[in-house]
């Protein structure tokens, strides 16, 4: 997250930095902020396909209530842990 924020701070015209930030926020379960970061990036580069995709993904989550968003985040975290535990060394 810090890397993405630093990237945007160093070059606010670098659309990829906004996508990195939006993706990091999404992975942290901060879906509203993820959507905002993607929208900010699209102001810089309105045709950026990665940002459009990230925005669409975030908007799916923000359509739900905050309670549902929290449940989905928890579910994703538990799924990741379960997949790590089943991977062979």
N, CA, C and O atoms as CSV, one atom per row, in Angstrom:
chain,resi,resn,atom,element,x,y,z
A,1,UNK,N,N,0.821,-1.177,0.000
A,1,UNK,CA,C,0.000,0.000,0.000
A,1,UNK,C,C,0.874,1.252,0.000
A,1,UNK,O,O,0.631,2.203,-0.743
A,2,UNK,N,N,1.886,1.225,0.845
A,2,UNK,CA,C,2.775,2.397,0.911
A,2,UNK,C,C,3.477,2.646,-0.411
A,2,UNK,O,O,3.663,3.792,-0.819
A,3,UNK,N,N,3.866,1.570,-1.077
A,3,UNK,CA,C,4.532,1.714,-2.378
A,3,UNK,C,C,3.595,2.368,-3.390
A,3,UNK,O,O,4.009,3.241,-4.153
A,4,UNK,N,N,2.351,1.951,-3.395
A,4,UNK,CA,C,1.378,2.512,-4.330
A,4,UNK,C,C,1.123,3.989,-4.026
A,4,UNK,O,O,1.049,4.812,-4.939
A,5,UNK,N,N,0.990,4.318,-2.748
A,5,UNK,CA,C,0.780,5.719,-2.370
A,5,UNK,C,C,1.985,6.564,-2.751
A,5,UNK,O,O,1.836,7.694,-3.218
A,6,UNK,N,N,3.157,6.027,-2.554
A,6,UNK,CA,C,4.389,6.748,-2.894
A,6,UNK,C,C,4.473,6.950,-4.414
A,6,UNK,O,O,4.880,8.012,-4.885
A,7,UNK,N,N,4.093,5.941,-5.155
A,7,UNK,CA,C,4.103,6.003,-6.615
A,7,UNK,C,C,3.217,7.149,-7.105
A,7,UNK,O,O,3.622,7.927,-7.969
A,8,UNK,N,N,2.014,7.248,-6.553
A,8,UNK,CA,C,1.087,8.316,-6.938
A,8,UNK,C,C,1.623,9.680,-6.498
A,8,UNK,O,O,1.493,10.666,-7.223
A,9,UNK,N,N,2.220,9.729,-5.315
A,9,UNK,CA,C,2.757,10.996,-4.816
A,9,UNK,C,C,3.925,11.487,-5.677
A,9,UNK,O,O,4.052,12.685,-5.928
A,10,UNK,N,N,4.770,10.566,-6.123
A,10,UNK,CA,C,5.925,10.946,-6.939
A,10,UNK,C,C,5.526,11.399,-8.340
A,10,UNK,O,O,6.126,12.314,-8.903
A,11,UNK,N,N,4.506,10.746,-8.894
A,11,UNK,CA,C,4.074,11.102,-10.249
A,11,UNK,C,C,2.554,10.957,-10.363
A,11,UNK,O,O,2.057,9.897,-10.744
A,12,UNK,N,N,1.823,12.016,-10.036
A,12,UNK,CA,C,0.364,11.957,-10.091
A,12,UNK,C,C,-0.207,11.738,-11.495
A,12,UNK,O,O,-1.409,11.515,-11.640
A,13,UNK,N,N,0.623,11.797,-12.511
A,13,UNK,CA,C,0.161,11.563,-13.883
A,13,UNK,C,C,0.409,10.133,-14.349
A,13,UNK,O,O,0.135,9.806,-15.504
A,14,UNK,N,N,0.919,9.281,-13.472
A,14,UNK,CA,C,1.219,7.889,-13.791
A,14,UNK,C,C,0.011,7.025,-13.421
A,14,UNK,O,O,-0.171,6.658,-12.260
A,15,UNK,N,N,-0.798,6.713,-14.411
A,15,UNK,CA,C,-2.055,6.000,-14.178
A,15,UNK,C,C,-1.840,4.630,-13.526
A,15,UNK,O,O,-2.662,4.187,-12.724
A,16,UNK,N,N,-0.751,3.970,-13.866
A,16,UNK,CA,C,-0.487,2.648,-13.308
A,16,UNK,C,C,-0.357,2.711,-11.779
A,16,UNK,O,O,-0.698,1.756,-11.082
A,17,UNK,N,N,0.133,3.834,-11.273
A,17,UNK,CA,C,0.241,4.010,-9.829
A,17,UNK,C,C,-1.129,3.984,-9.155
A,17,UNK,O,O,-1.285,3.422,-8.071
A,18,UNK,N,N,-2.109,4.587,-9.799
A,18,UNK,CA,C,-3.466,4.575,-9.256
A,18,UNK,C,C,-4.049,3.164,-9.278
A,18,UNK,O,O,-4.770,2.770,-8.361
A,19,UNK,N,N,-3.736,2.413,-10.321
A,19,UNK,CA,C,-4.227,1.041,-10.382
A,19,UNK,C,C,-3.590,0.204,-9.279
A,19,UNK,O,O,-4.262,-0.611,-8.648
A,20,UNK,N,N,-2.314,0.402,-9.051
A,20,UNK,CA,C,-1.645,-0.321,-7.962
A,20,UNK,C,C,-2.313,0.008,-6.627
A,20,UNK,O,O,-2.562,-0.876,-5.806
A,21,UNK,N,N,-2.598,1.289,-6.428
A,21,UNK,CA,C,-3.236,1.712,-5.187
A,21,UNK,C,C,-4.636,1.114,-5.069
A,21,UNK,O,O,-5.007,0.613,-4.008
A,22,UNK,N,N,-5.411,1.162,-6.143
A,22,UNK,CA,C,-6.767,0.620,-6.127
A,22,UNK,C,C,-6.750,-0.875,-5.838
A,22,UNK,O,O,-7.579,-1.367,-5.073
A,23,UNK,N,N,-5.819,-1.600,-6.441
A,23,UNK,CA,C,-5.727,-3.042,-6.212
A,23,UNK,C,C,-5.314,-3.353,-4.776
A,23,UNK,O,O,-5.836,-4.286,-4.166
A,24,UNK,N,N,-4.383,-2.580,-4.241
A,24,UNK,CA,C,-3.954,-2.785,-2.855
A,24,UNK,C,C,-5.115,-2.541,-1.892
A,24,UNK,O,O,-5.335,-3.311,-0.957
A,25,UNK,N,N,-5.848,-1.465,-2.134
A,25,UNK,CA,C,-6.998,-1.164,-1.287
A,25,UNK,C,C,-8.056,-2.267,-1.380
A,25,UNK,O,O,-8.667,-2.634,-0.376
A,26,UNK,N,N,-8.264,-2.780,-2.561
A,26,UNK,CA,C,-9.224,-3.871,-2.753
A,26,UNK,C,C,-8.799,-5.087,-1.933
A,26,UNK,O,O,-9.618,-5.693,-1.243
A,27,UNK,N,N,-7.529,-5.437,-2.010
A,27,UNK,CA,C,-7.033,-6.600,-1.278
A,27,UNK,C,C,-7.133,-6.412,0.234
A,27,UNK,O,O,-7.193,-7.386,0.984
A,28,UNK,N,N,-7.151,-5.162,0.675
A,28,UNK,CA,C,-7.303,-4.864,2.100
A,28,UNK,C,C,-8.771,-4.776,2.524
A,28,UNK,O,O,-9.075,-4.522,3.690
A,29,UNK,N,N,-9.671,-4.988,1.569
A,29,UNK,CA,C,-11.092,-4.925,1.876
A,29,UNK,C,C,-11.643,-3.513,1.948
A,29,UNK,O,O,-12.740,-3.292,2.461
A,30,UNK,N,N,-10.888,-2.565,1.437
A,30,UNK,CA,C,-11.297,-1.158,1.462
A,30,UNK,C,C,-11.854,-0.801,0.079
A,30,UNK,O,O,-11.243,-0.062,-0.693
A,31,UNK,N,N,-13.034,-1.354,-0.199
A,31,UNK,CA,C,-13.608,-1.319,-1.538
A,31,UNK,C,C,-14.006,0.086,-1.992
A,31,UNK,O,O,-13.809,0.431,-3.157
A,32,UNK,N,N,-14.558,0.891,-1.103
A,32,UNK,CA,C,-14.950,2.254,-1.472
A,32,UNK,C,C,-13.711,3.060,-1.854
A,32,UNK,O,O,-13.722,3.793,-2.842
A,33,UNK,N,N,-12.647,2.923,-1.070
A,33,UNK,CA,C,-11.403,3.633,-1.370
A,33,UNK,C,C,-10.768,3.108,-2.659
A,33,UNK,O,O,-10.159,3.866,-3.414
A,34,UNK,N,N,-10.913,1.820,-2.899
A,34,UNK,CA,C,-10.408,1.226,-4.136
A,34,UNK,C,C,-11.105,1.849,-5.340
A,34,UNK,O,O,-10.467,2.208,-6.330
A,35,UNK,N,N,-12.417,1.968,-5.237
A,35,UNK,CA,C,-13.192,2.587,-6.308
A,35,UNK,C,C,-12.744,4.036,-6.529
A,35,UNK,O,O,-12.602,4.477,-7.670
A,36,UNK,N,N,-12.526,4.767,-5.446
A,36,UNK,CA,C,-12.090,6.165,-5.553
A,36,UNK,C,C,-10.713,6.282,-6.204
A,36,UNK,O,O,-10.477,7.185,-7.008
A,37,UNK,N,N,-9.814,5.376,-5.859
A,37,UNK,CA,C,-8.475,5.402,-6.459
A,37,UNK,C,C,-8.543,5.102,-7.955
A,37,UNK,O,O,-7.839,5.728,-8.747
A,38,UNK,N,N,-9.380,4.157,-8.336
A,38,UNK,CA,C,-9.528,3.832,-9.755
A,38,UNK,C,C,-10.121,5.017,-10.516
A,38,UNK,O,O,-9.687,5.327,-11.625
A,39,UNK,N,N,-11.107,5.671,-9.922
A,39,UNK,CA,C,-11.700,6.848,-10.567
A,39,UNK,C,C,-10.681,7.972,-10.720
A,39,UNK,O,O,-10.662,8.665,-11.736
A,40,UNK,N,N,-9.839,8.149,-9.711
A,40,UNK,CA,C,-8.799,9.178,-9.794
A,40,UNK,C,C,-7.831,8.856,-10.927
A,40,UNK,O,O,-7.404,9.754,-11.654
A,41,UNK,N,N,-7.484,7.590,-11.078
A,41,UNK,CA,C,-6.596,7.181,-12.160
A,41,UNK,C,C,-7.225,7.377,-13.525
A,41,UNK,O,O,-6.543,7.738,-14.485
A,42,UNK,N,N,-8.522,7.140,-13.613
A,42,UNK,CA,C,-9.207,7.328,-14.896
A,42,UNK,C,C,-9.315,8.794,-15.282
A,42,UNK,O,O,-9.499,9.109,-16.458
A,43,UNK,N,N,-9.204,9.686,-14.319
A,43,UNK,CA,C,-9.137,11.116,-14.650
A,43,UNK,C,C,-7.824,11.430,-15.356
A,43,UNK,O,O,-7.761,12.313,-16.212
A,44,UNK,N,N,-6.783,10.697,-14.989
A,44,UNK,CA,C,-5.469,10.878,-15.599
A,44,UNK,C,C,-5.430,10.206,-16.973
A,44,UNK,O,O,-4.917,10.775,-17.936
A,45,UNK,N,N,-5.972,9.003,-17.053
A,45,UNK,CA,C,-5.958,8.218,-18.294
A,45,UNK,C,C,-7.324,7.559,-18.482
A,45,UNK,O,O,-7.517,6.414,-18.074
A,46,UNK,N,N,-8.269,8.264,-19.091
A,46,UNK,CA,C,-9.639,7.769,-19.212
A,46,UNK,C,C,-9.796,6.461,-19.986
A,46,UNK,O,O,-10.821,5.794,-19.847
A,47,UNK,N,N,-8.824,6.083,-20.783
A,47,UNK,CA,C,-8.929,4.865,-21.591
A,47,UNK,C,C,-8.134,3.693,-21.027
A,47,UNK,O,O,-8.003,2.669,-21.697
A,48,UNK,N,N,-7.607,3.814,-19.831
A,48,UNK,CA,C,-6.772,2.779,-19.241
A,48,UNK,C,C,-7.611,1.537,-18.925
A,48,UNK,O,O,-8.484,1.570,-18.058
A,49,UNK,N,N,-7.337,0.452,-19.635
A,49,UNK,CA,C,-8.132,-0.783,-19.507
A,49,UNK,C,C,-8.002,-1.406,-18.116
A,49,UNK,O,O,-8.984,-1.901,-17.562
A,50,UNK,N,N,-6.806,-1.382,-17.557
A,50,UNK,CA,C,-6.598,-1.977,-16.230
A,50,UNK,C,C,-7.401,-1.219,-15.175
A,50,UNK,O,O,-8.017,-1.831,-14.302
A,51,UNK,N,N,-7.395,0.098,-15.254
A,51,UNK,CA,C,-8.168,0.897,-14.306
A,51,UNK,C,C,-9.671,0.677,-14.475
A,51,UNK,O,O,-10.412,0.622,-13.494
A,52,UNK,N,N,-10.108,0.554,-15.718
A,52,UNK,CA,C,-11.529,0.285,-15.959
A,52,UNK,C,C,-11.937,-1.050,-15.336
A,52,UNK,O,O,-13.003,-1.164,-14.733
A,53,UNK,N,N,-11.087,-2.041,-15.489
A,53,UNK,CA,C,-11.368,-3.359,-14.926
A,53,UNK,C,C,-11.378,-3.316,-13.397
A,53,UNK,O,O,-12.259,-3.893,-12.760
A,54,UNK,N,N,-10.405,-2.635,-12.819
A,54,UNK,CA,C,-10.333,-2.514,-11.365
A,54,UNK,C,C,-11.546,-1.765,-10.834
A,54,UNK,O,O,-12.112,-2.141,-9.807
A,55,UNK,N,N,-11.942,-0.711,-11.528
A,55,UNK,CA,C,-13.117,0.052,-11.125
A,55,UNK,C,C,-14.359,-0.833,-11.142
A,55,UNK,O,O,-15.158,-0.808,-10.206
A,56,UNK,N,N,-14.516,-1.600,-12.187
A,56,UNK,CA,C,-15.685,-2.479,-12.304
A,56,UNK,C,C,-15.722,-3.480,-11.153
A,56,UNK,O,O,-16.780,-3.729,-10.575
A,57,UNK,N,N,-14.576,-4.047,-10.826
A,57,UNK,CA,C,-14.486,-5.013,-9.730
A,57,UNK,C,C,-14.844,-4.352,-8.400
A,57,UNK,O,O,-15.588,-4.919,-7.599
A,58,UNK,N,N,-14.315,-3.164,-8.172
A,58,UNK,CA,C,-14.606,-2.452,-6.921
A,58,UNK,C,C,-16.082,-2.071,-6.843
A,58,UNK,O,O,-16.689,-2.146,-5.774
A,59,UNK,N,N,-16.652,-1.670,-7.954
A,59,UNK,CA,C,-18.057,-1.266,-7.960
A,59,UNK,C,C,-18.993,-2.430,-7.655
A,59,UNK,O,O,-20.070,-2.228,-7.094
A,60,UNK,N,N,-18.600,-3.626,-8.012
A,60,UNK,CA,C,-19.398,-4.802,-7.662
A,60,UNK,C,C,-19.499,-4.908,-6.142
A,60,UNK,O,O,-20.563,-5.201,-5.597
A,61,UNK,N,N,-18.382,-4.666,-5.472
A,61,UNK,CA,C,-18.360,-4.756,-4.007
A,61,UNK,C,C,-19.102,-3.595,-3.361
A,61,UNK,O,O,-19.840,-3.795,-2.396
A,62,UNK,N,N,-18.918,-2.389,-3.879
A,62,UNK,CA,C,-19.530,-1.226,-3.238
A,62,UNK,C,C,-21.037,-1.165,-3.468
A,62,UNK,O,O,-21.724,-0.357,-2.844
A,63,UNK,N,N,-21.555,-2.001,-4.348
A,63,UNK,CA,C,-23.007,-2.066,-4.539
A,63,UNK,C,C,-23.676,-2.713,-3.332
A,63,UNK,O,O,-24.868,-2.513,-3.095
A,64,UNK,N,N,-22.908,-3.486,-2.571
A,64,UNK,CA,C,-23.431,-4.146,-1.376
A,64,UNK,C,C,-23.280,-3.244,-0.153
A,64,UNK,O,O,-22.531,-2.267,-0.171
A,65,UNK,N,N,-23.992,-3.587,0.889
A,65,UNK,CA,C,-23.905,-2.835,2.142
A,65,UNK,C,C,-22.524,-3.034,2.776
A,65,UNK,O,O,-21.834,-4.002,2.458
A,66,UNK,N,N,-22.121,-2.132,3.663
A,66,UNK,CA,C,-20.829,-2.306,4.347
A,66,UNK,C,C,-20.726,-3.638,5.098
A,66,UNK,O,O,-19.644,-4.218,5.193
A,67,UNK,N,N,-21.837,-4.113,5.622
A,67,UNK,CA,C,-21.819,-5.394,6.334
A,67,UNK,C,C,-21.486,-6.541,5.383
A,67,UNK,O,O,-20.689,-7.420,5.712
A,68,UNK,N,N,-22.097,-6.525,4.216
A,68,UNK,CA,C,-21.831,-7.566,3.219
A,68,UNK,C,C,-20.391,-7.446,2.726
A,68,UNK,O,O,-19.718,-8.458,2.526
A,69,UNK,N,N,-19.923,-6.235,2.532
A,69,UNK,CA,C,-18.542,-6.023,2.104
A,69,UNK,C,C,-17.574,-6.630,3.123
A,69,UNK,O,O,-16.606,-7.290,2.747
A,70,UNK,N,N,-17.837,-6.405,4.402
A,70,UNK,CA,C,-16.973,-6.952,5.452
A,70,UNK,C,C,-17.004,-8.477,5.443
A,70,UNK,O,O,-15.970,-9.121,5.622
A,71,UNK,N,N,-18.184,-9.054,5.236
A,71,UNK,CA,C,-18.305,-10.511,5.165
A,71,UNK,C,C,-17.532,-11.074,3.977
A,71,UNK,O,O,-16.849,-12.091,4.104
A,72,UNK,N,N,-17.636,-10.423,2.835
A,72,UNK,CA,C,-16.928,-10.891,1.640
A,72,UNK,C,C,-15.409,-10.801,1.842
A,72,UNK,O,O,-14.669,-11.697,1.436
A,73,UNK,N,N,-14.960,-9.727,2.465
A,73,UNK,CA,C,-13.526,-9.594,2.739
A,73,UNK,C,C,-13.059,-10.738,3.636
A,73,UNK,O,O,-12.031,-11.364,3.376
A,74,UNK,N,N,-13.823,-11.003,4.691
A,74,UNK,CA,C,-13.467,-12.085,5.612
A,74,UNK,C,C,-13.443,-13.426,4.881
A,74,UNK,O,O,-12.529,-14.227,5.080
A,75,UNK,N,N,-14.430,-13.668,4.047
A,75,UNK,CA,C,-14.495,-14.906,3.279
A,75,UNK,C,C,-13.260,-15.049,2.381
A,75,UNK,O,O,-12.659,-16.122,2.318
A,76,UNK,N,N,-12.887,-13.981,1.695
A,76,UNK,CA,C,-11.715,-14.033,0.806
A,76,UNK,C,C,-10.442,-14.318,1.586
A,76,UNK,O,O,-9.590,-15.086,1.138
A,77,UNK,N,N,-10.313,-13.701,2.750
A,77,UNK,CA,C,-9.127,-13.933,3.579
A,77,UNK,C,C,-9.067,-15.397,4.010
A,77,UNK,O,O,-8.011,-16.026,3.938
A,78,UNK,N,N,-10.185,-15.928,4.453
A,78,UNK,CA,C,-10.222,-17.323,4.889
A,78,UNK,C,C,-9.922,-18.273,3.731
A,78,UNK,O,O,-9.258,-19.292,3.917
A,79,UNK,N,N,-10.406,-17.940,2.549
A,79,UNK,CA,C,-10.154,-18.768,1.366
A,79,UNK,C,C,-8.673,-18.767,1.011
A,79,UNK,O,O,-8.120,-19.804,0.645
A,80,UNK,N,N,-8.032,-17.608,1.117
A,80,UNK,CA,C,-6.596,-17.522,0.824
A,80,UNK,C,C,-5.793,-18.369,1.796
A,80,UNK,O,O,-4.890,-19.102,1.394
A,81,UNK,N,N,-6.124,-18.268,3.067
A,81,UNK,CA,C,-5.405,-19.044,4.080
A,81,UNK,C,C,-5.592,-20.536,3.826
A,81,UNK,O,O,-4.642,-21.314,3.912
A,82,UNK,N,N,-6.815,-20.922,3.516
A,82,UNK,CA,C,-7.083,-22.339,3.250
A,82,UNK,C,C,-6.289,-22.834,2.047
A,82,UNK,O,O,-5.778,-23.954,2.061
A,83,UNK,N,N,-6.181,-22.018,1.017
A,83,UNK,CA,C,-5.432,-22.444,-0.175
A,83,UNK,C,C,-3.933,-22.519,0.130
A,83,UNK,O,O,-3.234,-23.373,-0.417
A,84,UNK,N,N,-3.441,-21.642,0.990
A,84,UNK,CA,C,-2.018,-21.709,1.361
A,84,UNK,C,C,-1.737,-22.981,2.147
A,84,UNK,O,O,-0.681,-23.593,1.988
A,85,UNK,N,N,-2.667,-23.373,2.983
A,85,UNK,CA,C,-2.465,-24.549,3.829
A,85,UNK,C,C,-2.507,-25.857,3.046
A,85,UNK,O,O,-1.965,-26.865,3.498
A,86,UNK,N,N,-3.130,-25.851,1.905
A,86,UNK,CA,C,-3.257,-27.082,1.122
A,86,UNK,C,C,-2.201,-27.209,0.027
A,86,UNK,O,O,-2.125,-28.234,-0.650
A,87,UNK,N,N,-1.389,-26.172,-0.146
A,87,UNK,CA,C,-0.355,-26.233,-1.195
A,87,UNK,C,C,0.822,-27.076,-0.703
A,87,UNK,O,O,1.265,-26.939,0.437
A,88,UNK,N,N,1.317,-27.948,-1.578
A,88,UNK,CA,C,2.492,-28.754,-1.192
A,88,UNK,C,C,3.748,-27.878,-1.139
A,88,UNK,O,O,3.828,-26.842,-1.799
A,89,UNK,N,N,4.689,-28.301,-0.368
A,89,UNK,CA,C,5.929,-27.528,-0.222
A,89,UNK,C,C,6.835,-27.712,-1.379
A,89,UNK,O,O,7.920,-27.131,-1.411
